[in-house]
């Protein structure tokens, strides 16, 4: 879709729509019972899109209150993603027939239908909001008026989005294999139906999933912004400072690896019901869509994350984990001069944008020779995982070796290549002036991203 097919947004488009309130307004995060054309109550419609401060929407007290009253689950997009997870869960259930197939190894006859369901749900969701914003133009308050994705941009985004959905299917297949071989235990449907404790535990865990997702996203996001990982991994996601829905999952495969590791917790470590795993997994692949739309007036508009793309070194979390950005001085409340941001880039951000992002993103070659080497190493690691998982029943030493290559290899390779390239930035950049916070970034990045990947691969390769 070229830029020429869209009319210029005028001042009148900034009027927007203010909806009336009722007891059910906001259910599932839908304001005014409309998916397009409405804005959150805090938005000042007299201001251009993105120029209303969201500072009042971000606080530790609000996060705790929303969690305790279940507002963070019921009156937020989390409810929509949970219902989507329930649909996928029953459309392709984790039943004995599936586990019997998985005990015999990985086969397309049981993996392909599961990929098809995840892919279909995701494509419908992303496609609907892309069409609504960029083709049907049901939303008009664009954060960056006049900026539209090119066909080349869309080919690039769709390619990496598809790679992301392949990893979704891979994570699903890995957990199925671990449950089937009893490498990981699970709570059954019968236990939930007959045991009140298990039923309550399931309900409480589901209610806590949004909080866990927000914390993991903040920790993982800061972790992949550490210079070496940013240069060879996360910079791909930042190629377009004005995102569209499919760019939400436009990531380097290594970023997909660490991002989707969120789904392994708690399923990998705590005996829980598979619906919890499914909720986290579906949440992971649906949440980025509207959060990367580039518009202010629709379901799950996300100025918070748009500011991260526009200014780079800010807003690592989401509004629910925004108090962590406030503590770290990396919170930005709106487009333009910030009253809250305490980092190095306290200007309008435009002077920094060209330094970090390309103006366009094309499907194709790596940016540098080093990026090509890194991508080749990533493909080799993927081949190692596939062959090792297919073989199975390997010794503990061999399993630990494969797990280390998959979990730690991308970090080691990025650090080595960054050093060899004589990168002019500190390897700790943009956290080079932080000490305690940088240490916590590494610790939580390891615990949230690296360790779950290592443990899952070890159990998978060692499974009998």
N, C-alpha and C positions, 0 to 999 in steps of 0.2 A: 504494500500500500504506500503510494507516494505522498508527498506533502501537498501536491497540487490539488488533490481531490477533496480538500477540506476548506471550508470558509473560515475567514478570520474571526476570532472571538472578539466580540465588542464589549464595551463598557456595560451595556445592558445585560450581558450574560452573567455579570457578577452579582445580580440580584438574587439568584437562587430561589429556593423554596423553603419556607419555614412551615413545619408540620405541626398539627395540633396534637396534644398529648392525651393518652388514655392509659388505663391500668395495664394494657397489653402492649402499649407502644414500646418499641425497643426489644421485644421478644426475639431472641435469636440474633440480636444486633441490627434488626431491620427498623430503621427510623421512619415514622409516618406510614408504615405498612407498604413501603415502596423500596425496591432495590436500587433504583436510579432516581436522581433529581432531588434528593433531600440531603441535608447536612446535619451533623451533630449539633446539639443545642448550644455548645460553647462558641460556635462559629459566628463571627460578626459578618453578616452578608453585605455590609457597606464597604468592606475591605476586599481587595483582590484575593483570589484563592491562595491559601497558605500563609497569609499575613496576620491571621488571628492567633494570639498566643494560646498555647495549650498547657501552660504552666499549671493552671488550676486542675487539669486532668491527671497530673502526675504527682503522686506522693505515696509514701509507705503506708500512711493511714488509709488512703483510698484503696490500695491494693489489698490490705488486710480486711477492710470492711466488705469489699466486693467478694472476697473469698468466703468469708464467714456467712454472708447472707446468700451465697450461691449466685449472686449477680454475675460473677465472672464466668459462670457456666450457662445460666439460663438467659440472661439479658445481654448476650454478647454473641459474636459469630461462633464461639466455641460450641454452642448448641447445634448449629447447622452442621459443623464438622463432626460432632458426635453422632448425629442422625445419619450422616453419610457413612460413618464407620459402622454403624449398626446395619445399614443396608448392605455394605460389602461383606460384613461378617456373616449375614444370613444368605446372601447370594452365593457365596463360596465358603461354606462352613468348614471349620476345623473338625472333621469327623473321623471316625475310625478308618473308613475307606481311604481317606487322604493320607493318614498316618501310615497305613499299611503300604501304600505306594511309596511314601517317602523313606520308609525303612529300607527299601531296596535301592535307594540312591536318588540322584537327581535325574529326572526324565521330563522331556517336554510334554508328555501326555498329561502330567498333573501340574506342571509349572506354567505352561502356556495359557490355560484358561484363567489362572489367577492373575497373570500379567494382563490379560485382556480386560478383566474387570477393573483392576486398578487404572489401567490406561484409559479405558472408556469413561469412567467416572471423572477422572482428572481432565480429560480432553473436553468433555461436556461443560465442566465447571469453568475452566480457563477460557474455552472458546466462547461461552455465553457472555462473560464479562468483557472479553476483548471486543466482541461484536457490539455489545451495548455501549462501550465507551468510544470505540474507534471507527465503527461502521454505521451503526444506527444513531450514534451521538445522543444517547439518552442522558448522558452527563455533559455538562457544559463548563463547569468550573475547573479548568485544567491548571495545574500548578505552574506549568510552563507553556503559556499559550503560543500556538503556532508551531510547536515542535511535534513532529509525527514520525513514526518509524518507517524506514524504507523497506522495500522487498528484501534487500540484502540483510538488513537488521533482523527481519523476521526469520529468514532462513537460518541465520546464526543462532537466534534464540530457540527456535523450534528444534534444531539439531541437539543442542545441549539440554534442552528440556526433556527430549526423548531419552537421552543418556541417563538423566535423573530418574525417569520412570523405570528404566531397566534396573537401576539400583534399588528402587522400591521393591520390585519383584524379587530381586536377589535377597534383600533383607527378609522379606516374607518367607521365601523358600528356606533360608538358613534357619529361622526360628522353627519352621515346620519340621525340618530335619532334626533339630536338637530335641524337640518335643517327642518326635517319633522314636528316636533312639534312646530316650530317657536320659540323655545327657543333661537335660533341664526338665524339671518337674512343672506341672501346671495344675490349676484348679479346673475341674470339669463342670459341665453344665449341671449334671446331677447333684454335685456337691453344693452348688449355689442354690438349687431348688430345694434341697433337703436340710441344709445347714444355715441357720440364721446368721451365724457369725461370718461365714463366707459371703453371704449376700450383702451384709452390712459393709464388710471389708471391700467388696467390689464397688459398692456405691461410693464409699469414701475415696477410694483410689481414683475412680473416674473424676470425682470432683476436684482432686488434686492435680490431675494431668495438666490443666492449663497453667498452673503455677510452675510445675516442673518444666514444661515447654518453654516458658518465658525465661526461667533461670538458665536453662541449657543454652537457649539461643544467645543470651547475653554472654555467657562464658565462652561458648564456641566462637562467637563472632569476634570477640576481642582476641581470642587465640589465633585465628587465621588472619588477623590484621598485623600480627608481629611480622616484621619486614620480610624475612625470607619466605614465609608462607604466603604473605600478601603478593610478593613479586611473582611467584611461580604458580600460585593457586587462585587466590581470591581476586586478584586484579582482573581476571576474566569476567567476574560478575559485575565489576565496576566499569566496564567499557562504555556503557551508556548511562550518563548521569540523569537522563530523563526516561525512566523505565516504563514498560508496558507489561500487562499481566504475565505473559510467558517468560519474561525476563526474571520472574521470581525464582524459577528453578534453573535459570541459565547459569550454570556453575561448572567449574573444572571437576572432572570425576573424583579427584581427591577431596574437594570440598563436599561433594555429594557423600563421600565415604564418612566424613566426620559429622556432617549435618544429620544424616539419617541414623547415625549411631545413637541418637536420642531415643529411638524406638526400642533399643535393647534394654533400657532401664525403665521400669523395674523388672521386665519379663525375664531377663537373664539372671538376675540375682535374688529375686523374691518370688516365692511360689504364688502366682496370681493367675487370674482368668485371662485367656487369650484375647478377650474383648478389650482389655487394657492395652495390650500391644497394638491391636488394630486401631484403637482410638488415637494413640500417639502417632502411628504410621500415617494414617489418613490426615491427621492434623498437620503433619510435617509437609505433605505434598499439596494440600489444598490452601493452607493459610497464606503462602506467598503470593497467590494470584492477585487478589484485590489490593493487597498491601503494596503491590508494585504497579498499580494502574496508572498513576500520574494524575488522577483526578481527586477532587475533594467532595463531590456530591454523589455518593453512592454507598451501597452496603460495604462496610469495613474499609472506609476510606482511611488512609494511613499517612497523614502528614509526617508523623514521627519518623517513619522509615524513609520517606521521600527526602527528608532533610539529610539523612545519612548519605544518600546517593548524591545529593546536591553539594554537600560540604565535606564529605568523606570522614573527617576525624570527629565524629559526634554520634549520639543516639545509637549506641551499639545494641540496645535492647528493644523493648516495646514499651508502650505506656504503662503496662503493669509492672515491668521491671525498671521503669524510668527512674525510680528513686536511686538505683545503683549508678545510673549516669549522672544524676545530681550529685551524689557523693563523690564521684570521680571528676566532676567539673566538665563532663563531656555532654551535658544536656543542652540542646537547642530547642527553643520553644516555637519558632516561626521562621519564615523566610525573611531575610534582612538582618539588621544588627540585633545581636542577642544580648539580653541582660543577664543571662544565666551562664552562658558558656565561658569557661575559664582556661581553655586550651590555647594552643599557639595560634590557631587560625581564627582570629576573632573579627575578620573583615567580612566582606560580602561573599567571599569564597571563589569568585570567578577567576581571580588571578591564579588560584591553585588548581583549578579544574583541568586546564590543558596539560598540566604537568603529570597528572595521574591517569587521565582517561583519553582514549582516542575519540575523535568526533563521531566516527562511525564504527560499526562492528561488522566484520565480514566473515562469512563461513570460510574457513580455510587454514592457511599456514600459521604456525606459531610466530610470535612477534620477533623472537631472536633465536640464535642457535641454541642458547641455554634453555629457552622454553621448549625447543624441539627435543633436546636431550631429556628434559624432565618429563615431557609427555610420553616419550618412548619408554622411559623407565616405568612410568605409570602403567602402560600397556603390558610390560613384562611382569609387573607385580600382579596385574589382573589375571594373566595367563597362569602364573604360579598358583594363585588361589583356586582357579577353576580346576587345574589338573590335580592339585592336592586334595581338594574337596571331593573330586570324583573318585580318587583312589581310596581315601578314608582309612581308618584303622592304623594310622601311622604311630610310631613310637612317640613318647612324650617329648623327647629331645627334638625330633623332627617337627613335631607339631608346634613347639615353642619357637623354633627357628622360622617357620612359615608365618606364624602369628606376628613375630617381631618385624619381619620384612614388610608385612602389610600395614601394621599399625605405626611402626616407628620409621620405616623406610622413607615415606614421603617427607618427613621432617628433616631427617639426616640429609637426604638428597638436596632439599631446598637450601639448607645451611651451607653445604659444600659448594653448590653451584653459585650461591650468592657471594661466597668468599672468593671463588675462582674468577668471578666476573668483576671483582674489585668494585663492588657496589659502593657508591659514595654515601649511602645512608648507613647509620648504625644498624646492626642486626636487631636491636631492640626497638627501632623506630616504628611507630610514633610514640612509643611509651618509654623512650630513652631517658626522660627526666623523672620517671617514676621509679621507686624502689619497691616499696611494699606492694603497691598495686600491680606492678609488673610481675612480681613473684607470685601473687595470687592468680594473675592471668595464666601463668604457666601451670600452676598447681591445678586449678579448676579445669583448664583446657585438657590436661592429662587425664584427670578423673572423669570428666564428662565425655570426652571424645576418643582419646587414645586407648585407655584401658578397656572400655567396653568392646572396641574393635579387636584388640588383642585377645581378650578372653573368649569372644564369640568365635574367632578364627581357630583358636587353640581347641576349643570343644568340638568344633566342626570337623577339623582334620583328624582329631583323636577319636571321634565317634565310632562306635562299633555297631 
